[in-house]
Structures are given as C-alpha cells and as structure tokens.
Amino acid sequence: MMEIKYFDLAKISESFEPELSNTILRVTRSGWYILGREVGIFENNFAKFCGASHCIGVGNGLDALRVILMSYKQQYDWENDDEVIVPAFTFIASVESIVQSRLKPVFCDVSEDDCLIDTKKLESLISPKTRAIVCVHLYGRVCDISSIAKLSKKYNLKIIEDAAQAHGAVSQDNILAGNMGDAAAFSFYPTKNLGALGDAGAIVTNDDELAVIARKIANYGQERKYYHQYKGINSRLDEIQAAILNMKLNRLDEDNMKRRMIAEYYFENIRNPFVRLPYNSFFSKHSVYHVFPVFSEKRDLLQEYLASQGIETIIHYPILPNKQEAFKECNNLSFPIAEQICKQELSIPLHPLLTNDEIHYIVDTINHFVC
Ligand SMILES: *Cc1c(COP(=O)(O)O)cnc(C)c1O
C-alpha cells in the first residue's frame, strides 16, 4: 500500500533547494525585513505575470480582499451596509472580508456545472445598494467573466476577483486571473499554487487611484511615516516571503502545467459509477487545478475507503459560509446547489510533485471503490 499525502509541503520545499535556503539567508543578512527591495521586485514581477499595472503585497488573502473593499469605500463613499454579492459556496474569507469592511454580503447560489457563481441568478440579487460582485475562481477555474462584466456595466458595479486559488488561470478569451475585473485578491498561503512559507497575499489592479489608496490603507493609512490619511490596518508582505515568492514564481507556469497533465489523466482514467468527475472538462486548458474535485453521493464512505488505502483527501468545503455558527444571522438562507456540492465534494491529491506511480495508484484505488 502507498501512503499519499493530500499535499506534501516538505517535499515541495525540498524541490526548491538549495535556492530556497540561500534566499532566506540572503534576506536574513540584509538587515531589512519589511517593505523593502524584495517586496518591490516581487510586486513588479507578479503584476507583470498577471498582465496588470499594479501589485500591492499584503499580509494574506483575506487582507487583500479587505483592503480592496476598504479602499473602494473611501474612493466612492460607499456606506456601511452597502451590498456586495458573493457566491454561497466559497472559503469563508470571501465573506469575512465583506463583513469586516462593514458591508453586507448577499449570497448567490453557484452553478452545478462548475461550482462557480451562477451568473443566471445574479441579476435578481442586485439592488440600489449593490456596489460590487466578488467573483471567486474556485478550484482554479475562472468565473464566467463576460456575463458578470455585462451586469457590472449595466448597474455600475465593481468586479472584485477572489483569485486565491487561481494564480495563472485564464478565461476563454485568454485573460489572466487578476486582470479580469477592477481589482483582484491573491493569497500565497503555503498550499496555494504559488505559496509562501507562511502567510502572504497581494492585490492586483489596473486602477491607479485604487492602487494608491490600497497601498496606504494596508500600511496604517499612512501617507508618509506617522501621517495617517485613512484609518488603515497593518497588513504588509514580509521581505523574506517576497523573496521566496519571487523565486517560486519562476516555476509557477511549469507547475501549473504539471497540475493540468495530472488532471487530464484523472479525467481520462477515473471510471466508477459511484464517483462523478467535474463537468466542463472542456475548460481544462484554462484551469490551474488548485483542487481536483470529485463528487459522490457516498462521499464519506469514499473518503474513509481512500484513507484506508493510504490516500489522504480533503473536503472543500464541509459547511457553507451561511450555515456556519459564526454566521447565525444567515443560517436560515438556503442555496440548494451549494448545499449539494457540500455533501458530495471530495478533493483528491493533486500537486506538481506527485509521481506517476502515485497517480496510477490513486486512479486504480478510486476505480475499485464499491458501496
Ligand atoms: C485561501 C483563500 C483565501 C484567503 O487566503 P488567506 O491567505 O488564507 O487569508 C480567500 N479566498 C479563497 C477562495 C481561498 O481559497
């Protein structure tokens, strides 16, 4: 029996040696740890990677979203409790960022096709208080951005991309994540496609004015040291993380390509009447497969069986944001498709360092599942 971790961080870090340790040592010796040369270089490189004009390093992905929303509140005088539409099926950060900016999340159910915000249901949720749509490129697939853009024009709404799972993903029109809307939030949490060795995040935008405000708000609202133009937060990208990200960015396209090849193998070879593959395999060229989801009415049994065969899996996500204890005020809302995905989804291992033997073992094991 093989033992396969869902995501092998130690192995991934090892694959960047000796450069990784040298990079850390270089920053250690530089004597400069916050907002310096390394952050500047990474911001330039990552903006270029996304094809956008600005990148602002921040402390994590949640803060990237929060700082975008806080900045827009300043820029356009949005009021407390103005509304922001967000998919009902996402990681909690997409929703927390709205609540913590004292705006109101309005949930939109997702589509069964791709687990992404259902653009057919969007328009009915727009009110005179709606200011923005957070589109989450979940699992590494980008949202149907052209439909969202039409609505944003018609109702004058900002499009904010939650691209925390989509570094390098492209739309059908070949537009990169980070360059599809008005502003985008990235996370470099260690397990993301581009991961730091700790928390890290970035805002990417083509909006010059937003970039200036966001940079200040992420740094205590300072215009210059000790002069505070806005009420801000402290969310800065560390020099050491920026240096690591810079180095890892060089391999991101290659790593995403490997993820796609593994995903393709899964699509072609997983065959089991109790396991459903994701729909829209057509989009495989465009996805960066942060997650490879499979679906089963016997999901929990499937997970137990795979664990018994040494294969670690994760459920993304077991409870919807609006059903969480922390969001009691929304517990009564119902989103049938999102709820169904919660019950059936199981993420199987997929990362660039999986070996052929491991991939074959995963497929064989899944194909032998009976219940
Ligand atoms: C990881 C993630 C975030 C938040 O990133 P952190 O860096 O952990 O704050 C936001 N949205 C989605 C969809 C994510 O997967």
The ligand as an SDF file (V2000), in Angstrom:
LIG
                    3D

 15 15  0  0  0  0  0  0  0  0999 V2000
   -7.0890   30.7700    0.6910 C   0  0  0  0  0  0  0  0  0  0  0  0
   -8.2650   31.5530    0.2840 C   0  0  0  0  0  0  0  0  0  0  0  0
   -8.4930   32.8700    0.7440 C   0  0  0  0  0  0  0  0  0  0  0  0
   -7.7520   33.5140    1.8690 C   0  0  0  0  0  0  0  0  0  0  0  0
   -6.4240   33.4630    1.8790 O   0  0  0  0  0  0  0  0  0  0  0  0
   -5.5760   33.5950    3.2360 P   0  0  0  0  0  0  0  0  0  0  0  0
   -4.2350   33.9470    2.7150 O   0  0  0  0  0  0  0  0  0  0  0  0
   -5.6400   32.2910    3.9300 O   0  0  0  0  0  0  0  0  0  0  0  0
   -6.1690   34.7000    4.0420 O   0  0  0  0  0  0  0  0  0  0  0  0
   -9.5400   33.5740    0.2080 C   0  0  0  0  0  0  0  0  0  0  0  0
  -10.3690   33.0270   -0.7060 N   0  0  0  0  0  0  0  0  0  0  0  0
  -10.2110   31.7760   -1.1470 C   0  0  0  0  0  0  0  0  0  0  0  0
  -11.1550   31.2450   -2.1810 C   0  0  0  0  0  0  0  0  0  0  0  0
   -9.1640   30.9890   -0.6700 C   0  0  0  0  0  0  0  0  0  0  0  0
   -9.0270   29.7290   -1.1060 O   0  0  0  0  0  0  0  0  0  0  0  0
  1  2  1  0
  2  3  1  0
  2 14  2  0
  3  4  1  0
  3 10  2  0
  4  5  1  0
  5  6  1  0
  6  7  2  0
  6  8  1  0
  6  9  1  0
 10 11  1  0
 11 12  2  0
 12 13  1  0
 12 14  1  0
 14 15  1  0
M  END
$$$$
